[in-house]
């Protein structure tokens, strides 16, 4: 018994195909402007937290997602925040 021949596809609309390939590399990251980046004071003794849990989780997600070192992640997130126009430290 012979194997069926696989179908062959020919691209007929090259501009749309090229645009679809470019869109695969598109990266969109949303930052909620209402997110609390700096936490409120805890009222306890000792050093107060500098970043909220949501900010830390965001940075660690970017770190794992892109496989970067922590300092690279810090610079990456800072540049994203500057691009978005959010004035978070």
N, C-alpha and C positions, 0 to 999 in steps of 0.2 A: 504494500500500500504506500503510495507516495504522499509526501507532506504537502499541505496546501501552501501555495505561494502567498507570502505576506503582502498586504496591500502597499502600494507605493503612493506617496503623497507628493504633489507638486505645489509649490507655493506660487500662487498667481497674483497675489496682492502684496508686493514687497514693501511698500511704505507702511501698510498696516502691520505687517509681520515685524518689521524693524521697530516700530513704535511699541509693539507688545513686548519685544525683547528688552527694550530700554525700560519699560515700566516694571519689569521683574526686579530691576536693581534699585527701584525707588524705595526710599526710607522715609517713613512718616512717624514722628514722635509727638504725642500730645502732652502738654503740661497744663494741668488745671490751675488757673491763676488763683483759685480759692484755696489751693492746698497750703497747709501750714508748713513752711520750710523751717522756721525757727520755733521751737516749742516754748510754751509759757513757762515761767519759773515754777519749780516744784515746791518751793517753800521749805525744803530740807537743807541741812548743812552740807557743805562740800560744793564742789564745782557743779554748776548747772549744765544740763545738756546743751550742746551747741546746735545740734540738728534734730529734727523730729524723726520719729520712727519711719514715717512715709518717705522722707528725704533719704534716709539710709537705705531703705528697701529699694528705692528707685536707683540709687547708685550701684548697689550690689547686683541688681538685675542687669544693668548695662554692662557691668564687669563680667558677669557670667555669659551674657548673650554674645558679646564681642570678643571674649577671651583676652581681656586686657589686664595689665597690672593695676594695682590700686591708684598709683599716682597718675597713670594714663587715664584711668576712668575719671578721676577728679578733674583733670584738664578737659576731658571730653564733655562732661556734664556742664562745666563752667562755660565752655564755648557754646553749647546748645542753649543755655539760659541767656547768654548774650545775644545770640541770634534771634531768639524769641522775643527779647526785650523785657524779660522779667528781671527785676532788680533784687534778686536773692543772693545773699553772700555765699 
